Each structure stands twice: as C-alpha cells, then as structure tokens.
Amino acid sequence: MTDPVAGDPHTTAVRSTTERVVPAPVAPVAAVVTGANRGIGLEVCRQLAVLGATVFLSARDAAKGAAAAHELAAEGLDVRFVALDVADPASVAAAAEAVAGQVEGLDVLVNNAGGNFDFMHTVLGSDVDLVAGIVDANCFGAMRCVNAFLSLLRAGAHPRIINVTSEAGSFSALQGLPYQQDHLAGYAVAKAAQNAYTVKLAGALAGTGILVNAISPGFVATQPGAEKMGARPIPEGAASIVWAATLPDDGPSGGFFRDGEPLTF
Ligand SMILES: NC(=O)c1ccc[n+]([C@@H]2O[C@H](COP(=O)([O-])OP(=O)(O)OC[C@H]3O[C@@H](n4cnc5c(N)ncnc54)[C@H](OP(=O)(O)O)[C@@H]3O)[C@@H](O)[C@H]2O)c1
C-alpha cells in the first residue's frame, strides 16, 4: 500500500502494516472505551482524557461504571459514563444515541470489553456454550459497537478503531507457544475471530480515513497473581492501545501491534 495523498486523509490508502511506525500522535477530541470500569479499559480512559479528549467510559454495570467515571472526573478529566453492554444490541444502540447527543463526531472507539481468561479451558470436549459466550463478548460485541458508532466515527476528525486482542488469537503464536497448545481454547478462538474481523473491517474502510487495528496490550496485571507471573503494570498495557488511538492520518490500518511494534497474525 502507498502513503496517503497529502492533506486529504479521507480519500487515501494507508501505510504497510509491517513497518515500525514512529507516530506524530494526533490528539483525539472524543473517545468511547468499552468495558472500562476496571483494568486496562479504565486506564485507557485516563490516558486519553489526559491527552485532552472527552472520554465516554462505558460499562455494563451502571454503578461500577459511574463510580469509575466519577473517579477520573475528580482528577479534572472530561470523562463521562455511558451504560453499554456489548452483548446487548439494545444497550449498544442506546449508548451510541447517548454519545451522539453530546458530540458531533467520534475519533476513537476502543473495543476493549471482553477477556475471560479461562486458562484451564481446553479444546477437547469444549463447552460450546461457554465458547459462544466468549466469542460474543470479545468479537461480536466489537462488531455491534462498530456498527452502532460508525456514523459518528465517519464524522470524526481522525477516526481510529482499536480492537483489543491478544497474541492468544495469533496463529503464529498458537503454533509457537507451548502453553497455548491446549489451554485457553475459547479465548484463543475469540481473539482469532476478532483479529480476522479487524482485517476485514480495515479493508472495508480503506480510503475513508478510519484506521482500524488489532492491539495486544501484552500480558498485563489485571488478574490476581498475574504480577508474580511476569505481567506488566496496567499503564504500560494501556499505552499500547493509546498508541493506536493517536496514530497519525498516514498510520497503518489492518495490522496487529503491541507497543507500536508489528505482530504476526
Ligand atoms: N490482561 C491481559 O494480560 C490481557 C492480555 C491480552 C489481551 N487482553 C485484553 O484486554 C482487554 C481488557 O482486559 P483486562 O485484563 O483489563 O480485563 P478485565 O480486568 O477482566 O476487564 C474486562 C472488562 O470487560 C468488561 N466486560 C466483559 N463483558 C462485557 C460486556 N458484555 N459488556 C461490557 N463490558 C464487558 C468487564 O466488565 P465487568 O467488570 O462488568 O465484568 C471489565 O470491565 C480484554 O479484551 C482482554 O482480552 C488482556
């Protein structure tokens, strides 16, 4: 792919997804982050708001989400709570309507909600209902949010869609990492689906100025005991996502990155 035509980010192609990008970051004006009442999502909200964005911190649990947004607003940041359960189409639609009532365009949609690190879940004798739920939250939830927020994103100045995925959904990692040969089966399937969705979506939106990337935050200390297993601090994982949220207009699309470095699908 080629560099964009200077000055017209909305009619251009984007750069290769395999080269290292040293971004001249753009400052987002408005952002939506899903699953943001705790963990990485909460810290992504903080970092985007520190950059000056109006951030819609969304969560499926209204009490927890409102409390988290209040905590960030008390730091002087423009963080607003919006209820959003990615598994519930009506909730996603209502959230999009609520955001559209407050901003004219959206620069960033971070599809962060999901997880379910069922480490012991193995592929043999898989609980299909369990896997369906994991895929629904991680992948179909992202699809619902993109569908609902796309018109607002089209009206954004520097629109970016970030699908928070994982090396657990990488075919090359699945072949290379012994611990992923059997365990984490449902999660791996869900994140592989989310990676594939990222590539298809980026292709469909090529030339619109909307950049779409799959981002791994790395192994992050959001679960009890994870730090002792080598997980890194939450702000570092969140920064990996914020990198993609602030990409310049000629940044990559359809890629898979951690800390700005390309990963293989
Ligand atoms: N931590 C890691 O090492 C790591 C590594 C690679 C990728 N990731 C990815 O990074 C993202 C965030 O991970 P995390 O470690 O911060 O996870 P986390 O601490 O378990 O938080 C997950 C968040 O997603 C929310 N969520 C789950 N289902 C939802 C739904 N249907 N609608 C709305 N929100 C929902 C949870 O809400 P509740 O509080 O209501 O449950 C929570 O806010 C996930 O997509 C995960 O797969 C994490």
The ligand as a MOL file (V3000), in Angstrom:
LIG
                    3D

  0  0  0     0  0            999 V3000
M  V30 BEGIN CTAB
M  V30 COUNTS 48 52 0 0 0
M  V30 BEGIN ATOM
M  V30 1 N -4.7720 -8.6130 30.9050 0
M  V30 2 C -4.0610 -9.1690 29.9290 0
M  V30 3 O -2.9690 -9.7430 30.1670 0
M  V30 4 C -4.5410 -9.0970 28.5140 0
M  V30 5 C -3.7170 -9.6270 27.5220 0
M  V30 6 C -4.1490 -9.5600 26.1950 0
M  V30 7 C -5.3780 -9.0120 25.9020 0
M  V30 8 N -6.1720 -8.5250 26.8860 0 CHG=1
M  V30 9 C -7.4700 -7.9580 26.5200 0
M  V30 10 O -7.5820 -6.6520 27.0300 0
M  V30 11 C -8.9600 -6.3550 27.3050 0
M  V30 12 C -9.0950 -5.8610 28.7330 0
M  V30 13 O -8.5370 -6.8460 29.5670 0
M  V30 14 P -8.4150 -6.6750 31.1420 0
M  V30 15 O -7.2550 -7.5060 31.5630 0
M  V30 16 O -8.4970 -5.2440 31.5240 0 CHG=-1
M  V30 17 O -9.7470 -7.4400 31.5770 0
M  V30 18 P -10.6160 -7.3280 32.9060 0
M  V30 19 O -9.8700 -6.6830 34.0160 0
M  V30 20 O -11.1600 -8.7110 33.1110 0
M  V30 21 O -11.7940 -6.3540 32.4530 0
M  V30 22 C -12.6590 -6.7370 31.4250 0
M  V30 23 C -13.6680 -5.6340 31.2650 0
M  V30 24 O -14.5750 -6.0420 30.2150 0
M  V30 25 C -15.8840 -5.8600 30.7420 0
M  V30 26 N -16.8760 -6.6940 30.0700 0
M  V30 27 C -16.9510 -8.0350 29.9750 0
M  V30 28 N -18.0350 -8.3910 29.2930 0
M  V30 29 C -18.6830 -7.2360 28.9580 0
M  V30 30 C -19.8660 -6.9170 28.2720 0
M  V30 31 N -20.6750 -7.8790 27.7810 0
M  V30 32 N -20.1930 -5.6100 28.0620 0
M  V30 33 C -19.4120 -4.6270 28.5500 0
M  V30 34 N -18.2940 -4.8640 29.2650 0
M  V30 35 C -17.9410 -6.1540 29.4480 0
M  V30 36 C -15.7590 -6.1640 32.2210 0
M  V30 37 O -16.9000 -5.6710 32.9180 0
M  V30 38 P -17.3450 -6.2670 34.3590 0
M  V30 39 O -16.4850 -5.5830 35.3810 0
M  V30 40 O -18.7920 -5.9160 34.4390 0
M  V30 41 O -17.0890 -7.7610 34.3190 0
M  V30 42 C -14.4870 -5.3990 32.5200 0
M  V30 43 O -14.7540 -4.0190 32.6560 0
M  V30 44 C -9.7350 -7.6240 27.0190 0
M  V30 45 O -10.2880 -7.5880 25.7270 0
M  V30 46 C -8.6630 -8.7040 27.0900 0
M  V30 47 O -8.9880 -9.8500 26.3500 0
M  V30 48 C -5.7870 -8.5560 28.1920 0
M  V30 END ATOM
M  V30 BEGIN BOND
M  V30 1 1 1 2
M  V30 2 2 2 3
M  V30 3 1 2 4
M  V30 4 1 4 5
M  V30 5 2 4 48
M  V30 6 2 5 6
M  V30 7 1 6 7
M  V30 8 2 7 8
M  V30 9 1 8 9
M  V30 10 1 8 48
M  V30 11 1 9 10
M  V30 12 1 9 46
M  V30 13 1 10 11
M  V30 14 1 11 12
M  V30 15 1 11 44
M  V30 16 1 12 13
M  V30 17 1 13 14
M  V30 18 2 14 15
M  V30 19 1 14 16
M  V30 20 1 14 17
M  V30 21 1 17 18
M  V30 22 2 18 19
M  V30 23 1 18 20
M  V30 24 1 18 21
M  V30 25 1 21 22
M  V30 26 1 22 23
M  V30 27 1 23 24
M  V30 28 1 23 42
M  V30 29 1 24 25
M  V30 30 1 25 26
M  V30 31 1 25 36
M  V30 32 1 26 27
M  V30 33 1 26 35
M  V30 34 2 27 28
M  V30 35 1 28 29
M  V30 36 1 29 30
M  V30 37 2 29 35
M  V30 38 1 30 31
M  V30 39 2 30 32
M  V30 40 1 32 33
M  V30 41 2 33 34
M  V30 42 1 34 35
M  V30 43 1 36 37
M  V30 44 1 36 42
M  V30 45 1 37 38
M  V30 46 2 38 39
M  V30 47 1 38 40
M  V30 48 1 38 41
M  V30 49 1 42 43
M  V30 50 1 44 45
M  V30 51 1 44 46
M  V30 52 1 46 47
M  V30 END BOND
M  V30 END CTAB
M  END
